[in-house]
Structures are given as C-alpha cells and as structure tokens.
Amino acid sequence: METRRLINIGFAKEVGEDLCAATVTDLFRDNELLAGISDEAYAELERATEIVHYRPREIIFEEDEPATFLYLIAQGSIRISKRGRAGNQETLTTLTERDFFGEMGMVDGGERSAQATSIGHAVVGRVGREGWDLLMRLAPHEMLKNFTRAITGRLRANNRHFIEQMMRNERLALLGTTINSIVHDMNNPIACILGACEVMQAKVQDEMTAQMTGMIRAGVEKMQTMTRELLDFSRGTTQLDLQTIAVRDLMQSLEPDFALCRPGVDLEIEALYEGPIRADKHRLHRLFANLIRNAREAMKTSAQKGLKFSVQHVDGSVHFEISDTGCGIPAARLAHIFEPFTTNGQSKGTGLGLAIGKAVVEGHGGSIQAISSEKGTSFQIVLPLEG
C-alpha cells in the first residue's frame, strides 16, 4: 500500500515542514466507521482522504456552515458544542481517536448543527463527497451497520448529557435565587461595616487604624466581588468594572497567593510586561488566585513541585500563563473543566471556579485554554489591552 504525505493546514509554519512530511499507512484502519470493510475498499478510501493537523482549540467547522466533509479522528480529541446560555459554547460530546464526526451533513446535505473544535493537537482525515460516495458503493452493508451502531450510541450519550444539563440548569437557577436573596440580606450589614470604617478613619489618624480599616474594606470588597460573580454567572451574564490598571499592580495583589506556595514550591515569576491594561482588577485577581490555588492542590503529591507565572505583551494582547508540575487532568475531564459543577477530584471544590473564570475572561473579550498531561497543567489566558 502506498504511503502518503501528511497535509497540514495552519500548522506547518509553526512546526516546520519536516514534521509534516512524516509518512503513514493504515492511519484510519481501526476507525469505528470503517470496521469490517475490505482492504481493497480501505485502500481506495485512503487515497481519497486528506490528512489534516489542527492546533489546540482550533475550530474545524462552525455551526450553520455548509457540510462538505466527513472527518475521521486519528489522534487527539474533538469537542462538539453548540451555542447555549449567553451565546457561550456548551459541550455536547467529546470524541476521541477511532471516532468520526460530520457524517450527518454527508447524509442529508444540510448545514452543520454544531461546532467542532480540537481540544489539543489533533490529526484527522478529511473525506469529501467523492470519498463518501466511494464508501457507500464499495462497502454499503458495513457502512450501514457501523453508522447505525454509532448513531445509536451517540443518541444514548446525548440523552444522558441533556438530563445532566437539565439538572445543572436547575441547580444554577436555584443558586441564582439563593445568591440573590443572600446579596439582598447582606447589603445592610455591608453598608454598616463600610460606614464604621469611614468613621474610624475620620476620628483616628494613627497608622495601625488605617491599616486595619484598609483590611476591612478590602475584605468587604472581596465579599462583594464573590457574590456578584455567582449572581452574574447564574444569570448567564458578566458585568465588569473596567478600569485602566497596571499589570504590575495586579501582580503585586497576588503576592499573598504566591506566598502560600513558598517554601515548598519552586516558584518562578516572569513579568515581561507590567504596563496598563483595561480590565476588572478584582475579577482577574479572583481568577488568578483560583488558578494558583488549584496548582498547589495538584502538586500536593508531586515529587517535584514547580509553579511558573508569566505575563507578556504580544500583538496588542496580554498573555498570562500559569503552569504547574502537578498530576495533570485526565483527557476525558479536560474537555469539561470549564463547565459548571465540574471538579478535578477536589473534595472542597464547588465546580464553579473555572466556569466563572471563563465567563470573566470572555467578558473581557479574551480567551482561556488548558493544556494538560501527566507532567502538569498549563492555563493560558489572552486578554486584549483595551478590554
């Protein structure tokens, strides 16, 4: 059987042509859609299949696009999602190696009903209309059986998913009602606390009192931020207090969180940009503090404990990255970590921190992604300078 050159779209310039020139055979022989077809039929299909590489989080096709290809997964995972609350993408399912997607458009010729996105680096085979017709002509019985089995399995999985989604929405609605009541009841005592701080500052001018009232005010502001985050998230909205702040000041506000890592963790802070950014300082502080805390938790059982926090300016955006050498996140769970009530084995977690953090980042017009392996996890946040 002939060997074929890997075709790379949007990836060759970064990794170099040498990596893309690898030769392969039988790359899709174990794909579930092709089970039981003859070697002759497979050889014909292989010649009609275009091999494509996708970067992490690269969109393969959008919802409502014309359907022109069937995709066979050789390596990596693919997220199938649909626009949901507040226009956010809600995960329908995650497909892995040996699976396939995009087949419904080949059957009915309609538009895409969902979005497909690579989770990490993915290698897929792209089969056009001619390849699909070839399969149906050379192996009609096998294709019908495999197709029916796959659709039945996905229907069952989707039923489970939608039941879970309905329960999750009910929990969010209940959370919103509860938080709204709590916020209403907290307004009066918060106003009393802030009023008392102002009186103390006006009557007593010593340094100790100024420090104590400052701590009280900062604590109250943190309480207000947390409750507002929960309330916004339960409503599917994100209301930000955008101001021009210095990244340097944001980093300094995280120093107590960095201090909790010392001395047991090898901490590296790389601040290549400390200038201004248009952002909600309190919301970003909460996000980064949560990621630092998660990293500490992930490294509890690691022999080598290393945490790196870096920030740099790239093409009109500020790139933040928090990397740890912890236990990593399993691939099946990685696809869902930004969904509500999803935790990575943390007994004290609520499962809302990353979901709220994602909403905050997207409210700034930015993006957040996680890359993980058994060697550790990296969260990458990109924010526009102007918010």
C-alpha positions in Angstrom: 0.0 0.0 0.0 1.3 3.5 -0.9 2.4 5.9 1.8 1.0 9.4 1.9 2.4 12.7 2.9 0.7 14.5 5.9 -1.1 17.6 4.7 -1.0 20.3 7.4 -3.4 23.3 7.4 -2.5 26.3 9.6 0.2 24.3 11.4 3.2 23.7 9.0 4.6 27.2 9.5 5.0 26.6 13.2 6.3 23.1 13.5 8.2 23.1 10.2 7.7 21.1 7.0 9.9 18.2 8.2 7.4 17.2 10.9 4.6 17.3 8.3 6.4 15.1 5.9 6.1 12.0 8.0 4.7 9.0 6.1 1.9 6.8 7.4 -0.1 3.8 6.4 -3.3 2.4 7.8 -3.8 5.6 9.8 -7.6 5.1 10.0 -7.8 1.3 9.7 -9.3 1.0 13.2 -11.8 3.8 12.8 -15.2 2.7 14.0 -16.9 3.9 10.8 -14.6 1.6 8.7 -14.9 -1.6 10.8 -15.2 -4.7 8.7 -14.6 -3.1 5.3 -12.2 -4.9 2.9 -8.6 -4.0 2.4 -9.3 -3.1 -1.1 -12.1 -0.7 -0.1 -9.9 0.8 2.6 -7.1 1.4 0.1 -9.5 3.2 -2.2 -10.7 5.4 0.7 -7.2 6.2 1.9 -6.3 7.6 -1.5 -9.3 9.9 -1.2 -8.6 11.1 2.3 -6.8 14.3 3.1 -4.8 14.2 6.4 -5.1 17.5 8.3 -3.4 18.7 11.6 -5.2 21.1 13.9 -3.8 23.3 16.7 -5.3 23.1 20.2 -8.7 24.9 20.3 -8.7 25.4 16.5 -12.2 25.5 15.1 -12.7 22.8 12.4 -16.2 23.9 11.4 -18.8 26.3 12.7 -22.4 25.8 13.5 -24.7 26.5 10.4 -21.8 26.1 7.9 -22.4 24.1 4.8 -21.4 20.4 5.4 -18.8 19.3 2.8 -16.6 16.8 4.7 -16.7 13.7 6.9 -13.9 13.6 9.5 -12.0 10.5 10.8 -10.0 11.0 14.0 -6.5 9.5 14.0 -5.0 11.4 17.0 -6.3 13.8 19.7 -9.8 14.8 20.8 -12.6 16.8 19.3 -15.1 18.9 21.2 -18.6 19.1 19.6 -20.5 22.1 21.0 -23.5 24.3 20.4 -24.3 27.9 21.3 -26.1 28.0 24.6 -26.5 30.4 27.5 -25.4 33.9 26.8 -24.1 32.8 23.4 -21.5 30.5 25.0 -20.5 27.2 23.5 -22.0 24.3 25.5 -20.3 20.9 25.1 -22.5 18.2 23.6 -19.9 15.5 23.5 -16.1 14.8 23.2 -14.9 12.5 20.5 -11.5 10.7 20.7 -9.3 8.5 18.5 -11.0 6.0 16.2 -14.2 8.1 16.3 -15.7 10.2 13.4 -17.9 13.2 13.0 -19.5 15.4 10.4 -21.3 12.4 8.9 -24.9 13.8 9.2 -24.1 16.6 6.7 -22.9 14.0 4.2 -26.2 12.1 4.6 -28.7 14.9 4.3 -26.6 17.6 2.7 -27.7 20.2 5.3 -25.8 22.7 7.4 -23.7 21.9 10.4 -25.9 21.6 13.6 -22.9 22.2 15.9 -19.4 23.4 16.2 -16.3 21.1 16.1 -13.1 22.2 17.8 -9.8 20.4 18.5 -9.1 20.1 22.2 -5.3 19.5 21.9 -3.2 18.9 18.8 -5.4 16.7 16.6 -4.8 14.7 13.4 -7.9 13.9 11.3 -8.7 12.5 7.9 -11.0 14.7 5.8 -13.2 12.8 3.4 -15.2 14.7 0.8 -18.3 13.8 -1.1 -16.5 11.7 -3.6 -14.9 9.6 -0.8 -18.3 9.2 1.0 -19.9 8.0 -2.3 -17.0 5.7 -2.8 -17.5 4.1 0.7 -21.2 3.7 0.1 -20.6 2.0 -3.2 -17.7 -0.3 -2.1 -19.0 -1.3 1.4 -22.7 -0.5 1.8 -23.6 -3.2 4.3 -20.6 -2.5 6.6 -21.2 1.3 6.4 -24.9 0.9 7.3 -24.1 -1.3 10.3 -21.3 0.9 11.6 -23.3 4.1 11.0 -26.3 2.7 12.8 -24.3 1.5 15.8 -22.5 4.9 16.1 -25.7 6.9 15.9 -27.5 4.7 18.5 -24.5 5.1 20.9 -24.5 8.9 20.4 -28.2 9.1 21.0 -27.9 7.3 24.3 -24.9 9.6 25.3 -26.9 12.7 24.3 -29.8 11.6 26.4 -27.6 11.3 29.4 -25.9 14.6 28.6 -29.2 16.5 28.3 -30.5 15.0 31.5 -27.3 16.2 33.2 -27.7 19.6 31.5 -31.3 20.0 32.7 -30.2 19.2 36.3 -27.3 21.6 36.0 -29.6 24.4 34.8 -32.0 23.7 37.7 -29.0 23.9 40.1 -27.9 27.2 38.5 -31.4 28.6 38.8 -31.6 27.6 42.4 -28.2 29.1 43.0 -29.2 32.4 41.4 -32.3 32.6 43.6 -30.3 31.8 46.8 -27.5 34.2 46.0 -29.9 37.0 45.1 -31.6 36.6 48.5 -28.2 36.5 50.3 -26.9 39.6 48.5 -30.1 41.5 49.4 -29.7 40.5 53.1 -26.0 41.4 53.1 -26.4 44.9 51.7 -27.4 46.4 55.1 -24.6 44.9 57.2 -22.0 45.7 54.5 -23.1 49.3 54.4 -22.8 49.4 58.2 -19.3 47.9 58.1 -18.1 50.4 55.4 -19.8 53.3 57.4 -18.0 52.3 60.5 -14.7 52.2 58.6 -15.2 55.8 57.4 -16.0 57.0 61.0 -12.9 55.3 62.4 -10.7 56.8 59.7 -12.1 60.2 60.3 -11.7 60.2 64.1 -8.5 58.2 64.5 -5.4 59.0 62.4 -2.8 56.6 63.6 -1.1 54.1 61.2 -2.5 50.9 62.8 -6.1 52.1 62.5 -5.5 53.0 58.8 -4.1 49.5 58.2 -7.0 47.8 60.0 -9.7 49.8 58.3 -8.0 49.2 54.9 -8.0 45.4 55.5 -11.7 45.5 56.5 -12.6 47.5 53.3 -10.5 45.1 51.1 -12.3 42.1 52.7 -15.7 43.6 52.2 -14.9 44.4 48.5 -13.7 40.8 48.1 -17.1 39.5 49.5 -19.0 41.8 47.1 -16.9 40.6 44.2 -17.5 36.9 45.0 -21.3 37.3 45.4 -21.5 39.4 42.3 -19.6 36.7 40.3 -22.0 34.0 41.5 -25.1 36.1 40.8 -23.9 37.1 37.3 -23.0 33.6 36.4 -26.3 32.2 37.5 -28.0 34.7 35.2 -25.6 34.0 32.3 -24.2 37.5 32.2 -20.9 39.1 33.2 -20.9 42.7 34.4 -17.4 44.1 34.6 -16.0 47.2 36.3 -13.4 48.0 33.6 -10.7 50.4 34.5 -7.2 51.1 33.3 -4.9 49.2 35.7 -1.2 48.3 35.7 -0.3 44.7 35.3 2.4 45.4 37.9 -0.3 46.2 40.5 -2.3 43.1 39.6 0.8 41.0 40.1 1.5 42.7 43.5 -2.0 42.0 44.6 -1.3 38.3 44.0 1.7 38.2 46.3 -0.2 36.7 49.3 -1.2 33.9 47.0 2.3 33.4 45.8 3.5 33.4 49.5 1.3 30.4 50.2 3.4 28.4 47.7 6.7 29.1 49.5 8.9 27.5 50.5 7.7 24.1 49.3 7.2 25.1 45.7 9.8 26.2 43.2 8.1 29.5 42.2 9.1 31.4 39.0 7.5 34.7 38.1 8.3 36.1 34.7 6.9 39.5 34.2 7.8 40.7 30.7 5.0 43.2 30.7 3.9 45.4 33.6 2.2 48.2 31.8 -1.5 49.2 31.5 -4.5 47.1 30.6 -8.2 47.8 30.5 -9.7 45.2 32.9 -11.7 44.5 36.1 -8.9 44.1 38.6 -10.9 42.3 41.3 -12.3 39.8 38.8 -8.9 39.0 37.4 -7.4 38.7 40.9 -10.0 36.2 41.8 -9.3 34.2 38.6 -5.6 34.0 39.0 -5.8 33.3 42.8 -8.1 30.4 42.0 -5.7 29.0 39.4 -2.7 29.3 41.8 -4.7 27.5 44.5 -5.6 24.8 42.0 -2.0 24.4 41.1 -1.0 24.0 44.7 -3.6 21.3 45.2 -2.5 19.5 42.0 1.1 19.4 43.2 0.5 18.0 46.7 1.6 14.5 45.8 4.2 15.5 43.2 7.9 14.8 43.9 8.9 17.9 42.0 6.8 21.0 42.8 7.2 23.8 40.3 4.9 26.8 39.5 5.5 29.4 36.8 3.5 32.6 36.4 4.4 34.5 33.2 2.9 37.6 31.5 4.0 39.2 28.2 2.7 41.6 25.6 2.0 40.1 22.2 0.4 41.9 19.3 -2.0 44.1 21.2 -2.8 41.5 23.8 -1.5 40.5 27.2 -0.7 36.8 27.5 -0.8 35.2 31.0 0.3 31.6 31.7 0.2 29.6 34.9 1.9 26.3 34.7 2.4 23.6 37.3 4.1 20.2 37.6 1.2 18.5 39.2 -0.7 15.4 38.5 -2.4 16.7 35.4 -6.0 16.5 34.3 -7.3 13.3 32.6 -8.2 13.9 28.9 -11.9 13.0 29.4 -12.2 15.5 32.2 -10.1 18.2 30.5 -12.8 18.7 27.8 -15.3 19.7 30.5 -13.3 21.6 33.1 -14.9 25.0 32.2 -18.4 23.7 32.6 -20.4 24.3 35.9 -20.1 21.8 38.7 -17.1 20.1 37.2 -14.2 19.4 39.6 -10.9 17.6 39.2 -11.0 15.4 42.3 -11.0 18.3 44.8 -13.1 17.4 47.8 -13.6 21.1 48.8 -14.3 22.4 45.3 -17.7 23.7 44.2 -17.0 23.1 40.5 -17.8 26.8 39.6 -14.4 28.5 39.8 -13.2 27.7 36.3 -16.7 28.2 34.8 -16.9 31.6 36.3 -13.3 32.4 35.4 -14.0 31.5 31.7 -17.0 33.8 31.8 -14.9 36.6 33.2 -12.2 36.2 30.6 -14.7 36.1 27.7 -16.4 39.1 29.2 -13.1 40.9 28.7 -13.1 39.8 25.1 -10.3 37.3 25.8 -9.8 33.6 25.8 -8.7 30.9 28.2 -7.5 27.3 27.5 -6.0 24.5 29.5 -3.3 22.1 28.3 -2.5 19.1 30.5 -0.6 15.9 30.6 0.8 13.6 33.3 3.7 16.1 33.7 1.4 19.0 34.7 -1.1 21.6 33.6 -0.9 25.0 31.9 -3.6 27.6 31.8 -3.2 30.2 29.1 -5.2 33.5 29.3 -5.1 36.1 26.5 -6.7 39.5 27.2 -6.9 42.5 24.9 -5.2 45.6 26.1 -8.3 47.7 25.7 -10.8 45.2 27.3 
